[in-house]
Amino acid sequence: MQLTSAAAATLFLGRALASPVDIEERQSCPEIHVFGARETTVSPGLGTARVVVNLVLNAYPGSTSEAIDYPACGGQASCGGASYGESALQGTAAAAAAVNAYHTKCPNSILVVVGYSQGAQIFDNSICGGGDTNIGLSDTAVPIEASALSKLAAAIFMGNPRHIVGLPYNVGTCQASGFAPRPAGFECPSASKIQSYCDEADPYCCKGSDQATHQGYGTEYGQAAFTFIQEKIAAMGTGGETSPTLSSAESKTSTPASPKTDTGKTDTGKTDAGTVARYEQCGGSGWTGATACVSPYTCKTVSTWYHQCL
C-alpha cells in the first residue's frame, strides 16, 4: 500500500513526537522497585522498614524505593491526630494506589514491599484483601490490581497487628493473635510471596509486653527477610550483584563496594575500629553495641528502640 506524502509525514511526525517520551519512560523504570511503609508515630519516610529496603537497594544496582505517604498515626498530635483506624484505612488505600500507579508507569519493573507494624497492616490489607473490620474496611476485594500483583516478587511484614496463628508465611515465636487479627481460617491469595515476622514478646502482633521486641525485627530478621526477597526475585529472572549483611560493625567482614541507596548516593561501606557502618544500628533502648558511626554519618533516632547510622 502506498502512503500519500501527507499520511507519511503525519506518521513520521507521530513517531518523532512519541519516541522521546517512550525512551525516557523506559530509561526511568528500574528493574526493581521497593515500597516501604513505616510504623506508627514515626516521621514520614521508611521508618524501620528502611533496614530491609536498603539491603535490597544495596544488592541490586539501579533499584529504587519509595515510602508510602500516609499518616502512620494512632491519635497522637505529633502525627496529625488521626486515629489508628483512620490512619490504617488511609494507608491501605495509599499503599494500593502507589503500587497500582507505579505498575502503570513501569509495567515491567519487579516490585517488593516492606511494611513495619502499622505499615505491615496496610500492605497486608492491600495485597491480601479480605477487608479489615478493625479499621472499618468492609470491602473484601484485593485493591492492588492483578497485573501489579503478578510483578510483586516479595512482601515482608514485620510486627503485623493482623497476625494470626497458622498462616503459611508466619515466621517467629508468636502463637497468639495481634490486636487487629485476621479472622480464623483466612487465606491470602498471595501467600507464597509473603514472610511475616512476629515474636511472642511483641505487644502488637502478639500478646507480649516487650516494646523492644516489636522494634527489633530489622536487626533480628532483616537478613532472613532479605534472603527470602533474593530468592523470590531470582525466581522472576533477575539477580543482585552483592549480598550485604546486617552484622554489627565488630563482626562485619565485608560490605558492598559501592552500594546503591535510596538517596542516589554511594558509600564505601568501610568502618574504622569501634565505629558502625552506614545503615547499621547505633543505639536505641537496650542497645549495648557501638554508638559512633563511620564518617561522615551520624547516629539518627528512627524510634525509641532503633537508632541508625545515616
TORTI-438784 format. One record per residue: residue in three letters; x, y, z of N, C-alpha, C, O in turn. Coordinates in steps of 0.2 Angstrom, whole numbers, padded with zeros to 4 digits, always signed. Layout:
ALAXYZXYZXYZXYZ;...
***
This chain:
MET+0004-0006+0000+0000+0000+0000+0004+0006+0000+0009+0007+0004;GLN+0003+0011-0004+0007+0017-0005+0004+0022+0000-0002+0023+0000;LEU+0008+0026+0004+0006+0031+0008+0007+0038+0004+0012+0039+0001;THR+0002+0042+0005+0002+0049+0002+0008+0052+0006+0009+0051+0012;SER+0010+0058+0003+0015+0062+0006+0013+0064+0013+0016+0065+0018;ALA+0006+0066+0013+0003+0069+0019+0003+0064+0025+0005+0065+0030;ALA+0001+0058+0023+0000+0052+0028+0007+0050+0030+0008+0049+0036;ALA+0012+0050+0026+0018+0048+0028+0021+0053+0033+0025+0051+0037;ALA+0020+0059+0031+0023+0065+0035+0019+0064+0042+0023+0065+0047;THR+0013+0063+0042+0009+0063+0049+0012+0057+0053+0013+0058+0059;LEU+0013+0051+0050+0016+0045+0053+0023+0046+0056+0024+0045+0062;PHE+0027+0050+0052+0034+0051+0054+0034+0056+0060+0037+0055+0065;LEU+0029+0061+0059+0029+0066+0065+0026+0063+0071+0029+0064+0077;GLY+0021+0058+0071+0019+0055+0077+0024+0051+0080+0025+0051+0086;ARG+0028+0047+0076+0034+0043+0079+0039+0048+0082+0042+0046+0087;ALA+0040+0053+0079+0046+0058+0081+0044+0061+0088+0048+0061+0092;LEU+0037+0062+0088+0035+0065+0094+0034+0060+0100+0036+0062+0106;ALA+0033+0054+0098+0031+0049+0104+0038+0046+0106+0038+0044+0112;SER+0043+0045+0102+0049+0041+0104+0052+0044+0110+0054+0040+0114;PRO+0054+0051+0110+0057+0053+0116+0054+0051+0123+0057+0050+0128;VAL+0047+0052+0123+0043+0050+0129+0044+0043+0130+0045+0041+0136;ASP+0043+0039+0125+0044+0032+0126+0051+0030+0129+0051+0026+0134;ILE+0056+0032+0126+0063+0031+0128+0064+0033+0135+0067+0030+0139;GLU+0061+0039+0137+0063+0042+0143+0059+0038+0149+0062+0036+0154;GLU+0053+0036+0147+0050+0031+0152+0053+0025+0153+0053+0022+0159;ARG+0055+0022+0147+0059+0015+0148+0065+0016+0152+0067+0012+0156;GLN+0069+0022+0151+0075+0023+0154+0074+0024+0162+0078+0023+0166;SER+0068+0027+0164+0067+0029+0171+0064+0023+0175+0063+0024+0181;CYS+0063+0018+0172+0060+0012+0175+0065+0007+0177+0069+0004+0173;PRO+0066+0006+0184+0071+0002+0186+0069-0006+0185+0063-0007+0184;GLU+0074-0010+0186+0072-0017+0186+0068-0019+0192+0064-0023+0192;ILE+0070-0016+0198+0067-0017+0204+0065-0011+0208+0069-0006+0208;HIS+0059-0011+0210+0057-0005+0214+0054-0008+0221+0050-0012+0221;VAL+0056-0004+0226+0054-0006+0233+0050-0001+0236+0051+0005+0236;PHE+0044-0003+0239+0040+0001+0243+0041-0001+0250+0041-0006+0252;GLY+0041+0005+0255+0041+0004+0262+0036+0008+0265+0034+0013+0263;ALA+0034+0005+0271+0028+0008+0275+0030+0008+0282+0032+0003+0285;ARG+0031+0014+0285+0033+0015+0292+0028+0013+0297+0022+0012+0296;GLU+0031+0013+0303+0027+0011+0309+0024+0017+0312+0025+0023+0310;THR+0019+0016+0317+0015+0022+0320+0020+0027+0323+0025+0025+0327;THR+0018+0033+0322+0021+0039+0325+0028+0041+0322+0031+0046+0324;VAL+0031+0037+0318+0037+0038+0315+0037+0044+0310+0032+0044+0306;SER+0041+0048+0309+0041+0054+0304+0041+0051+0297+0043+0045+0296;PRO+0038+0055+0293+0037+0052+0286+0044+0050+0283+0049+0053+0284;GLY+0043+0044+0279+0049+0041+0276+0048+0033+0277+0042+0031+0277;LEU+0053+0030+0277+0053+0022+0278+0053+0020+0285+0051+0014+0285;GLY+0054+0023+0290+0054+0021+0296+0059+0015+0297+0064+0015+0294;THR+0057+0010+0301+0062+0004+0302+0062+0000+0296+0066-0005+0296;ALA+0057+0000+0292+0057-0003+0286+0063-0002+0281+0065-0006+0277;ARG+0066+0004+0283+0072+0005+0279+0078+0000+0280+0082-0001+0275;VAL+0078-0003+0285+0083-0008+0286+0083-0013+0280+0088-0015+0277;VAL+0077-0016+0279+0077-0021+0274+0077-0018+0267+0080-0021+0262;VAL+0074-0012+0266+0074-0009+0260+0081-0007+0257+0082-0008+0252;ASN+0085-0005+0262+0092-0003+0260+0096-0010+0258+0100-0009+0254;LEU+0094-0015+0261+0098-0021+0259+0096-0023+0252+0101-0025+0248;VAL+0090-0022+0250+0088-0023+0243+0092-0018+0238+0094-0020+0233;LEU+0091-0012+0240+0094-0007+0236+0102-0008+0235+0105-0007+0230;ASN+0105-0010+0240+0112-0011+0240+0114-0017+0236+0119-0017+0233;ALA+0110-0022+0236+0111-0028+0232+0110-0028+0224+0113-0031+0220;TYR+0105-0023+0223+0103-0023+0216+0104-0016+0213+0100-0011+0214;PRO+0110-0014+0210+0112-0008+0207+0106-0005+0203+0104-0009+0198;GLY+0104+0001+0204+0099+0004+0199+0092+0003+0202+0088+0006+0199;SER+0091-0001+0207+0085-0002+0210+0083+0005+0214+0087+0009+0216;THR+0076+0006+0215+0074+0012+0218+0069+0010+0223+0067+0005+0224;SER+0067+0015+0227+0062+0014+0233+0058+0020+0234+0060+0026+0232;GLU+0052+0019+0237+0048+0025+0239+0044+0023+0245+0043+0017+0246;ALA+0043+0028+0249+0039+0027+0256+0032+0028+0254+0030+0033+0251;ILE+0027+0024+0257+0020+0026+0257+0018+0032+0261+0020+0033+0266;ASP+0015+0036+0257+0013+0043+0260+0006+0042+0264+0001+0042+0261;TYR+0007+0041+0271+0000+0040+0275+0002+0043+0282+0008+0044+0283;PRO-0003+0044+0286-0002+0047+0292+0002+0043+0297+0006+0046+0301;ALA+0002+0036+0297+0006+0032+0302+0004+0035+0309+0009+0036+0313;CYS-0002+0035+0311-0004+0039+0317-0008+0034+0321-0011+0029+0319;GLY-0009+0036+0328-0013+0032+0332-0016+0037+0337-0017+0036+0343;GLY-0018+0043+0334-0021+0048+0338-0017+0053+0341-0019+0058+0345;GLN-0010+0053+0340-0005+0057+0343-0005+0064+0339-0006+0064+0333;ALA-0004+0069+0343-0004+0076+0340+0002+0076+0335+0002+0080+0330;SER+0008+0073+0337+0014+0073+0333+0013+0070+0326+0017+0072+0321;CYS+0008+0066+0325+0007+0064+0318+0000+0066+0315-0003+0063+0310;GLY-0003+0072+0318-0008+0075+0315-0015+0073+0318-0020+0076+0317;GLY-0015+0068+0323-0021+0067+0327-0025+0062+0324-0031+0060+0327;ALA-0024+0059+0318-0028+0054+0315-0029+0048+0320-0023+0046+0322;SER-0034+0045+0321-0035+0039+0325-0031+0033+0321-0030+0034+0315;TYR-0030+0028+0325-0026+0022+0322-0030+0020+0316-0028+0018+0310;GLY-0037+0019+0317-0041+0016+0312-0041+0021+0305-0041+0018+0300;GLU-0042+0027+0306-0042+0032+0301-0035+0031+0297-0035+0031+0291;SER-0030+0031+0301-0023+0031+0298-0022+0025+0294-0020+0025+0288;ALA-0024+0019+0297-0023+0012+0293-0028+0012+0287-0026+0009+0282;LEU-0034+0015+0288-0038+0015+0282-0035+0019+0276-0035+0017+0270;GLN-0033+0025+0278-0030+0029+0273-0024+0026+0270-0022+0026+0264;GLY-0020+0022+0274-0014+0019+0272-0015+0013+0268-0011+0012+0263;THR-0020+0010+0269-0022+0004+0265-0023+0007+0257-0021+0004+0253;ALA-0027+0012+0257-0029+0015+0251-0023+0018+0247-0022+0017+0241;ALA-0018+0021+0251-0012+0024+0249-0007+0019+0246-0004+0020+0241;ALA-0007+0013+0250-0002+0008+0248-0005+0005+0241-0001+0004+0236;ALA-0011+0003+0240-0014+0001+0234-0013+0006+0228-0011+0004+0223;ALA-0014+0012+0230-0014+0017+0224-0006+0018+0222-0005+0019+0216;ALA-0002+0018+0227+0005+0018+0225+0008+0013+0221+0011+0014+0216;VAL+0006+0007+0223+0008+0001+0219+0005+0001+0212+0008-0001+0207;ASN-0002+0002+0212-0005+0002+0205-0002+0007+0200-0001+0006+0195;ALA-0001+0013+0203+0001+0019+0199+0008+0017+0197+0010+0019+0191;TYR+0013+0015+0201+0019+0013+0199+0019+0008+0193+0023+0008+0188;HIS+0015+0003+0194+0015-0003+0189+0012+0000+0182+0014-0002+0177;THR+0008+0005+0183+0005+0008+0176+0011+0011+0173+0012+0011+0167;LYS+0015+0015+0177+0021+0018+0174+0026+0014+0171+0029+0015+0166;CYS+0028+0009+0175+0033+0004+0174+0031-0003+0175+0032-0007+0179;PRO+0027-0005+0170+0024-0012+0170+0029-0018+0170+0027-0023+0172;ASN+0035-0017+0168+0040-0022+0168+0044-0023+0174+0048-0027+0175;SER+0044-0018+0179+0048-0017+0185+0045-0023+0190+0039-0024+0191;ILE+0050-0026+0193+0049-0031+0198+0048-0027+0205+0051-0022+0206;LEU+0042-0029+0209+0041-0025+0214+0042-0029+0221+0041-0035+0221;VAL+0044-0025+0226+0045-0028+0233+0042-0023+0238+0042-0017+0237;VAL+0038-0026+0243+0036-0021+0248+0038-0023+0255+0039-0029+0256;VAL+0039-0019+0259+0042-0020+0266+0037-0015+0271+0038-0009+0270;GLY+0034-0019+0275+0029-0015+0280+0031-0016+0287+0032-0022+0289;TYR+0031-0011+0291+0033-0012+0298+0027-0010+0302+0025-0004+0302;SER+0025-0014+0307+0019-0013+0312+0013-0010+0308+0010-0014+0304;GLN+0011-0004+0309+0005-0002+0305+0006-0002+0298+0002-0003+0294;GLY+0013-0001+0296+0015-0001+0289+0014-0008+0286+0012-0009+0280;ALA+0015-0014+0290+0013-0020+0288+0006-0022+0287+0004-0025+0283;GLN+0002-0019+0292-0005-0020+0291-0008-0017+0285-0012-0020+0282;ILE-0006-0011+0283-0009-0008+0277-0006-0012+0270-0010-0012+0266;PHE+0000-0015+0271+0002-0019+0265-0002-0026+0265-0004-0028+0260;ASP-0003-0028+0271-0007-0035+0272-0014-0033+0269-0016-0038+0265;ASN-0017-0028+0271-0024-0027+0268-0024-0026+0260-0029-0028+0257;SER-0019-0022+0258-0019-0020+0251-0017-0026+0246-0019-0027+0241;ILE-0013-0031+0249-0011-0036+0245-0015-0042+0246-0016-0046+0241;CYS-0018-0043+0252-0022-0049+0253-0030-0048+0252-0033-0053+0252;GLY-0032-0042+0253-0039-0041+0253-0042-0044+0259-0039-0044+0264;GLY-0049-0045+0259-0052-0048+0264-0055-0043+0269-0059-0045+0274;GLY-0054-0037+0268-0057-0032+0272-0053-0031+0279-0049-0035+0280;ASP-0055-0027+0283-0052-0026+0289-0057-0022+0294-0057-0016+0294;THR-0061-0026+0297-0066-0023+0302-0063-0019+0307-0067-0015+0310;ASN-0057-0020+0309-0054-0017+0314-0053-0009+0313-0053-0005+0317;ILE-0053-0008+0306-0052-0001+0304-0058+0002+0300-0058+0007+0298;GLY-0063-0002+0300-0069+0000+0296-0069-0001+0289-0072+0002+0285;LEU-0064-0006+0286-0064-0008+0279-0068-0014+0278-0067-0019+0280;SER-0074-0012+0275-0079-0018+0273-0078-0021+0266-0080-0027+0265;ASP-0074-0018+0262-0073-0021+0255-0068-0026+0256-0063-0025+0258;THR-0070-0032+0254-0066-0038+0254-0061-0039+0248-0057-0043+0248;ALA-0062-0035+0243-0058-0036+0237-0051-0034+0238-0050-0030+0242;VAL-0047-0037+0234-0040-0035+0234-0039-0029+0230-0040-0029+0224;PRO-0037-0023+0233-0036-0017+0230-0031-0016+0225-0031-0012+0220;ILE-0026-0020+0225-0020-0020+0221-0022-0024+0215-0024-0029+0215;GLU-0021-0021+0209-0023-0024+0203-0019-0031+0201-0013-0032+0204;ALA-0022-0035+0198-0019-0042+0197-0013-0042+0193-0008-0045+0194;SER-0013-0037+0188-0007-0036+0184-0001-0034+0188+0005-0036+0187;ALA-0002-0030+0193+0003-0027+0198+0005-0033+0202+0011-0033+0204;LEU+0001-0037+0205+0002-0042+0209+0007-0047+0206+0011-0051+0209;SER+0006-0048+0199+0010-0053+0195+0017-0051+0195+0021-0055+0194;LYS+0018-0044+0196+0025-0042+0196+0028-0041+0203+0034-0039+0204;LEU+0024-0043+0208+0026-0042+0215+0030-0049+0217+0028-0054+0217;ALA+0037-0048+0218+0041-0053+0220+0040-0055+0227+0040-0061+0229;ALA+0040-0051+0232+0040-0052+0239+0037-0047+0243+0037-0041+0241;ALA+0034-0049+0248+0031-0044+0253+0033-0046+0260+0032-0052+0262;ILE+0036-0041+0264+0039-0043+0270+0035-0039+0275+0034-0033+0275;PHE+0032-0042+0280+0028-0039+0286+0032-0040+0292+0034-0046+0294;MET+0033-0035+0296+0036-0035+0302+0032-0032+0308+0030-0027+0307;GLY+0031-0036+0313+0026-0034+0318+0019-0032+0316+0016-0028+0319;ASN+0017-0036+0312+0010-0035+0309+0004-0036+0314+0003-0042+0316;PRO+0000-0031+0315-0005-0032+0320-0011-0037+0318-0015-0039+0321;ARG-0010-0039+0311-0015-0043+0308-0013-0051+0309-0017-0055+0307;HIS-0008-0052+0313-0005-0059+0314-0011-0063+0317-0014-0061+0322;ILE-0011-0069+0314-0015-0075+0317-0010-0081+0317-0006-0081+0312;VAL-0012-0086+0321-0008-0092+0321-0010-0096+0315-0016-0096+0313;GLY-0005-0100+0312-0007-0105+0307-0006-0102+0300-0007-0106+0295;LEU-0004-0096+0298-0003-0094+0291+0003-0097+0289+0008-0097+0293;PRO+0003-0099+0283+0009-0102+0280+0016-0098+0280+0021-0100+0279;TYR+0015-0091+0280+0020-0087+0279+0023-0084+0286+0027-0079+0286;ASN+0020-0086+0291+0022-0084+0298+0029-0086+0300+0031-0092+0298;VAL+0033-0081+0302+0040-0083+0305+0041-0080+0312+0039-0074+0313;GLY+0043-0084+0317+0044-0081+0323+0041-0086+0328+0038-0091+0327;THR+0041-0083+0335+0039-0087+0340+0031-0086+0343+0029-0090+0347;CYS+0028-0081+0340+0021-0080+0342+0016-0085+0340+0016-0088+0335;GLN+0013-0087+0345+0007-0092+0345+0001-0089+0347-0004-0092+0350;ALA+0000-0083+0346-0007-0079+0348-0008-0074+0342-0005-0074+0337;SER-0013-0070+0343-0015-0065+0338-0013-0058+0340-0012-0057+0346;GLY-0012-0054+0335-0011-0047+0336-0017-0043+0338-0023-0046+0339;PHE-0017-0037+0339-0023-0033+0341-0028-0031+0335-0033-0029+0337;ALA-0026-0033+0329-0031-0032+0324-0031-0038+0319-0029-0038+0313;PRO-0032-0044+0322-0031-0050+0319-0035-0052+0313-0041-0049+0312;ARG-0033-0056+0308-0037-0059+0303-0042-0064+0306-0040-0066+0311;PRO-0047-0065+0303-0052-0070+0305-0049-0077+0305-0045-0078+0300;ALA-0051-0081+0309-0049-0088+0309-0050-0091+0302-0056-0090+0299;GLY-0046-0095+0299-0046-0098+0293-0045-0094+0287-0046-0096+0281;PHE-0043-0088+0288-0041-0083+0282-0035-0086+0278-0031-0089+0281;GLU-0036-0085+0272-0031-0087+0267-0029-0081+0262-0034-0078+0259;CYS-0023-0079+0261-0021-0074+0257-0019-0077+0250-0016-0081+0250;PRO-0022-0074+0245-0021-0076+0238-0014-0076+0236-0011-0080+0232;SER-0010-0071+0239-0003-0070+0238+0002-0073+0243+0007-0071+0244;ALA-0001-0078+0247+0003-0081+0252+0010-0083+0251+0015-0082+0255;SER+0011-0086+0245+0018-0088+0243+0023-0082+0242+0029-0084+0242;LYS+0021-0076+0242+0025-0071+0241+0027-0067+0248+0031-0063+0248;ILE+0024-0070+0253+0025-0066+0260+0029-0070+0265+0029-0076+0265;GLN+0032-0066+0269+0035-0068+0275+0033-0063+0280+0034-0057+0280;SER+0030-0065+0286+0028-0061+0291+0031-0063+0298+0030-0068+0300;TYR+0035-0058+0301+0039-0059+0307+0036-0057+0313+0034-0051+0313;CYS+0035-0061+0318+0032-0059+0324+0034-0064+0330+0034-0070+0329;ASP+0036-0061+0335+0038-0065+0341+0034-0064+0347+0030-0059+0347;GLU+0034-0069+0351+0029-0069+0357+0029-0063+0362+0024-0062+0365;ALA+0035-0060+0362+0035-0055+0367+0033-0048+0364+0032-0043+0368;ASP+0031-0048+0358+0028-0042+0355+0021-0040+0357+0017-0045+0357;PRO+0020-0034+0359+0013-0032+0362+0008-0030+0356+0002-0029+0358;TYR+0011-0030+0350+0006-0028+0345+0004-0033+0340-0002-0034+0338;CYS+0009-0037+0338+0007-0043+0333+0006-0049+0337+0003-0054+0335;CYS+0007-0049+0344+0006-0055+0348+0003-0052+0355+0000-0047+0355;LYS+0004-0056+0360+0001-0054+0367+0007-0053+0372+0005-0053+0378;GLY+0013-0051+0370+0018-0049+0374+0018-0042+0377+0013-0039+0377;SER+0023-0040+0380+0024-0034+0384+0030-0030+0383+0032-0026+0386;ASP+0034-0033+0378+0041-0030+0377+0041-0026+0370+0041-0028+0365;GLN+0041-0019+0371+0041-0014+0366+0048-0015+0362+0047-0015+0355;ALA+0053-0017+0365+0060-0018+0361+0059-0024+0356+0062-0023+0351;THR+0055-0029+0358+0054-0034+0353+0051-0032+0347+0053-0034+0341;HIS+0046-0028+0348+0042-0025+0342+0046-0021+0338+0046-0021+0331;GLN+0051-0018+0341+0055-0013+0337+0061-0016+0334+0065-0013+0331;GLY+0063-0023+0336+0069-0026+0334+0069-0030+0328+0074-0034+0327;TYR+0064-0031+0324+0064-0036+0319+0069-0034+0313+0071-0039+0310;GLY+0070-0028+0312+0075-0026+0307+0082-0030+0309+0085-0032+0304;THR+0084-0029+0315+0090-0032+0317+0090-0040+0318+0094-0044+0315;GLU+0084-0042+0320+0083-0049+0322+0082-0053+0315+0085-0059+0314;TYR+0078-0051+0311+0076-0055+0305+0078-0051+0298+0076-0054+0293;GLY+0081-0046+0298+0082-0042+0292+0086-0046+0287+0084-0046+0281;GLN+0091-0050+0289+0095-0054+0284+0091-0060+0281+0091-0061+0275;ALA+0087-0063+0286+0082-0068+0283+0077-0065+0278+0076-0069+0273;ALA+0074-0060+0280+0069-0057+0275+0073-0055+0269+0070-0056+0263;PHE+0079-0052+0269+0082-0051+0263+0084-0057+0259+0083-0057+0252;THR+0086-0062+0262+0087-0069+0258+0081-0071+0255+0081-0073+0249;PHE+0075-0071+0258+0069-0073+0255+0067-0068+0249+0065-0071+0244;ILE+0068-0062+0250+0067-0057+0244+0072-0059+0238+0070-0059+0232;GLN+0078-0061+0240+0083-0063+0234+0080-0069+0231+0080-0069+0224;GLU+0078-0074+0234+0075-0080+0231+0069-0078+0227+0069-0081+0221;LYS+0065-0074+0229+0059-0073+0225+0061-0069+0219+0058-0070+0214;ILE+0065-0064+0220+0067-0060+0214+0071-0065+0209+0070-0064+0203;ALA+0075-0069+0211+0079-0074+0207+0074-0078+0203+0075-0080+0197;ALA+0068-0080+0206+0063-0084+0203+0060-0080+0197+0057-0083+0193;MET+0060-0074+0198+0057-0070+0192+0062-0068+0187+0060-0064+0182;GLY+0068-0070+0188+0073-0069+0182+0078-0064+0183+0081-0062+0177;THR+0080-0062+0189+0085-0057+0189+0089-0058+0196+0086-0062+0200;GLY+0095-0056+0196+0099-0057+0202+0103-0051+0204+0105-0048+0199;GLY+0104-0050+0210+0108-0045+0213+0116-0046+0212+0118-0052+0211;GLU+0120-0041+0212+0127-0042+0212+0130-0043+0218+0136-0046+0218;THR+0127-0041+0224+0130-0042+0230+0125-0045+0235+0119-0045+0234;SER+0128-0047+0241+0123-0050+0246+0125-0046+0253+0129-0049+0257;PRO+0123-0040+0254+0125-0036+0260+0122-0040+0266+0117-0044+0266;THR+0125-0039+0272+0123-0042+0278+0121-0037+0283+0123-0031+0283;LEU+0118-0039+0289+0116-0035+0294+0120-0036+0300+0118-0034+0306;SER+0126-0039+0300+0130-0040+0305+0133-0033+0308+0133-0028+0305;SER+0135-0033+0315+0137-0027+0318+0144-0025+0315+0147-0029+0312;ALA+0146-0019+0317+0152-0017+0315+0158-0021+0317+0163-0022+0314;GLU+0157-0024+0323+0163-0028+0326+0164-0035+0322+0169-0037+0322;SER+0158-0038+0320+0159-0044+0317+0158-0043+0309+0159-0049+0306;LYS+0158-0037+0306+0157-0036+0299+0164-0038+0296+0169-0036+0298;THR+0163-0042+0291+0169-0044+0287+0170-0041+0280+0175-0041+0277;SER+0164-0040+0277+0164-0037+0270+0157-0034+0269+0152-0035+0272;THR+0158-0029+0265+0152-0025+0263+0152-0023+0255+0157-0024+0252;PRO+0146-0022+0252+0146-0020+0245+0151-0014+0244+0152-0010+0248;ALA+0155-0014+0238+0160-0009+0237+0156-0002+0236+0159+0003+0238;SER+0151-0002+0232+0148+0005+0231+0140+0003+0231+0137+0004+0225;PRO+0137+0002+0236+0130+0001+0237+0126+0007+0234+0127+0012+0235;LYS+0120+0005+0231+0115+0010+0229+0110+0011+0235+0108+0006+0238;THR+0109+0017+0236+0105+0019+0242+0099+0023+0239+0098+0025+0233;ASP+0094+0024+0243+0088+0027+0241+0088+0034+0240+0084+0038+0238;THR+0094+0037+0241+0096+0044+0240+0100+0045+0234+0101+0051+0232;GLY+0102+0040+0231+0106+0041+0225+0113+0041+0226+0117+0042+0221;LYS+0115+0041+0232+0122+0042+0234+0126+0035+0235+0122+0030+0235;THR+0132+0035+0235+0136+0029+0236+0140+0029+0242+0141+0034+0245;ASP+0142+0023+0244+0145+0023+0251+0150+0017+0250+0149+0012+0247;THR+0156+0018+0253+0161+0013+0253+0160+0007+0257+0162+0001+0256;GLY+0156+0008+0263+0154+0003+0267+0159+0002+0272+0158-0003+0277;LYS+0165+0005+0272+0171+0003+0276+0170+0006+0283+0166+0012+0284;THR+0172+0003+0288+0172+0006+0295+0178+0006+0298+0183+0002+0297;ASP+0179+0011+0303+0185+0011+0307+0184+0007+0313+0178+0005+0315;ALA+0189+0006+0317+0188+0002+0323+0183+0005+0328+0184+0011+0329;GLY+0179+0002+0331+0174+0004+0336+0168+0009+0333+0165+0012+0336;THR+0168+0009+0326+0163+0013+0323+0158+0008+0319+0159+0002+0318;VAL+0152+0011+0318+0146+0007+0315+0145+0009+0308+0146+0015+0306;ALA+0144+0005+0303+0144+0006+0296+0137+0010+0295+0132+0009+0299;ARG+0137+0013+0289+0131+0016+0287+0125+0011+0286+0126+0005+0284;TYR+0119+0013+0289+0113+0009+0289+0113+0004+0295+0108+0001+0295;GLU+0118+0003+0298+0118-0001+0304+0115+0002+0310+0115+0008+0311;GLN+0113-0002+0315+0110+0000+0321+0116+0003+0326+0122+0001+0326;CYS+0115+0009+0329+0120+0013+0333+0117+0015+0339+0120+0018+0343;GLY+0111+0013+0341+0108+0015+0348+0101+0013+0348+0098+0009+0344;GLY+0098+0015+0354+0091+0013+0355+0090+0010+0362+0095+0008+0364;SER+0084+0010+0364+0083+0007+0371+0086-0001+0371+0083-0005+0367;GLY+0090-0002+0376+0093-0009+0376+0099-0010+0372+0102-0016+0373;TRP+0101-0005+0368+0107-0007+0363+0113-0006+0367+0114-0002+0371;THR+0117-0011+0366+0124-0012+0370+0130-0011+0365+0136-0012+0368;GLY+0129-0011+0359+0134-0010+0354+0137-0003+0353+0136+0001+0357;ALA+0141-0003+0348+0145+0004+0347+0139+0009+0345+0134+0007+0342;THR+0141+0015+0346+0136+0021+0345+0139+0026+0340+0135+0030+0338;ALA+0145+0025+0339+0149+0030+0334+0148+0028+0327+0150+0022+0326;CYS+0146+0032+0323+0146+0030+0315+0152+0032+0312+0156+0036+0313;VAL+0153+0028+0307+0159+0029+0302+0158+0036+0299+0152+0037+0297;SER+0163+0040+0298+0162+0047+0295+0160+0046+0288+0163+0041+0284;PRO+0156+0050+0285+0153+0056+0288+0146+0055+0291+0143+0060+0292;TYR+0144+0049+0293+0137+0048+0295+0137+0049+0303+0141+0048+0306;THR+0130+0050+0305+0129+0051+0312+0123+0047+0314+0119+0045+0310;CYS+0123+0045+0320+0118+0041+0323+0111+0045+0324+0111+0049+0328;LYS+0106+0043+0320+0100+0046+0320+0095+0042+0323+0095+0036+0323;THR+0090+0045+0327+0085+0041+0330+0079+0040+0325+0076+0044+0323;VAL+0078+0033+0324+0072+0031+0320+0066+0030+0324+0061+0032+0322;SER+0068+0028+0330+0062+0027+0335+0066+0026+0342+0072+0026+0342;THR+0062+0025+0347+0065+0025+0354+0070+0019+0354+0075+0019+0358;TRP+0068+0013+0351+0071+0007+0351+0076+0006+0346+0080+0001+0346;TYR+0077+0010+0341+0081+0009+0335+0084+0016+0332+0080+0020+0330;HIS+0091+0016+0333+0094+0022+0330+0099+0019+0325+0101+0013+0325;GLN+0100+0023+0320+0103+0020+0314+0108+0025+0311+0107+0032+0311;CYS+0114+0023+0308+0119+0027+0305+0117+0030+0298+0116+0026+0294;LEU+0115+0036+0298+0113+0039+0291+0117+0045+0290+0115+0048+0284;
***
